[in-house]
């Protein structure tokens, strides 16, 4: 009688986790070697955000009171706890953050398509983002990379229905930056069975409650003193200035000074800054296919995208803030990858070579985080050449490339 060999689910999960961590570590290391830290840049002396976070890591906890930076204690606190100098600690934290984010994207892609190939493509979509992983490594003092990790982890926990862990991660995430809350509405939108689902609404509110309490507690324990002339006058400009030479901070004031003028001056360059620069042509096209193929999913992911764009009314940065919408677009793009693969009889791994070309473009210039404009077309050119090759090579070689695996794809 023959024997039946079974694979233990736990052992398989560990192998997949180690695989995703190893691949993400390789990409993070290569990218890190070709990324110049802002600490080595002449613009480091300018009175930008990094000075505040560096000061918070070196000063006693809760003694800095310039909002909104003083409330983002998470990354500076972790840097303080590490047995390293502050600069090295921030660099180490950003490296680990980018590494783990890449591994989580692999896990999300694999869960979406039940294939390592799709997991690799999803990971590459993250590593090829302009203002994504490379920005996290270059601007290591900023909490933005940590917030993106929180959002991606939150999405993964929602997909795996681990609500208690989701609530805990969200509560800790607001210590990095308040925008970690942007993932909270997806607890409702991904679970609701109708437009108003009271049971799903109650569960979402319960999951977000600890984070909201944490947000309020931090603001009470560390009050903002931007409007206290005595306190502000005792700080150097790199610590006291919030934006555009001002020390004051308030949502209405920022909306008046930044948000409304930005709305009035929208033009072609602004539209490119809102779309192509932060996300790239490949991701936008694949997400667009996903939108057409599964509009209901796009609607459910919409709150994260909408809140990410809402930041433009209250902050001076553009592309760096919008990258927070990338997890929603990348998840939507998995449907685009599967749909194109199914239509063209390709394996999802066929998308990897074009994205690797885009990743190589990010390595060209250590001091910039954005892919040059025309390089965004490189994946499309490579993929088009690949499709042309499939039409002209003998059928036997095409079979070597392999037809598409459905990868668990189910039309929605």
Order of alpha helices (4+ residues) and beta strands (2+ residues): alpha-alpha-alpha-alpha-alpha-alpha-alpha-alpha-alpha-alpha-alpha-alpha-alpha-alpha-alpha-alpha-alpha-alpha-alpha-alpha-alpha-alpha
